[in-house]
Amino acid sequence: MKVVMCFGAFDGLHPGHLDFFRQAKALGDSLIVSVGRDYNVEKIKHKRPLFNEEERLDMIRQLKIVDNAVLGAVDDFFDHIKEYLPDVVCLGYDQWASDTLVRRELDKVGLKKTEVVRLKPHNHLKAKSTILKQKSEEFKKFEE
């Protein structure tokens, strides 16, 4: 069985996230989604998530395409990945970590055979949480 693992905040599911999961799942038999911790989401995105980590984890667990959803690590990201021994690690087109960095760190924790794949954007002008949140705020102003 080929295990695929991907990561993200997944703060407000949208079509881009679903496409991300479809692309990842197509690379293997079992998809593990690691949901970012509130602390890390705020640190990386410089703002608090709309939904807390438990709420986001619960949303991801509801998706049939996802075989296992787990909370990510607070700090030891690559030791966290090693727990699941994925054959493939998928990165979103806009995720902060470079392919080279991920490859190097996977090697350090003994995951030398784990493939690193950068997935393609769904529609990066429409399907990003930040864009959807911005449009929502604009719509709220229009309603007032």
Buried (B, 14 or more C-beta within 10 A) or exposed (E): EEBBBBBBBBBBBBEBBBBBBEBBBEBBEBBBBBBBBBEBBBEEBEEEBBBBBEEBBEBBEEBEEBBBBBBBBEEEBBEBBBBBEBBBBBBBEEBEBEEEEBBEBBEEBEBEEBBBBBBEBBEEEEBBBEBBBEEEEEEEEEEE
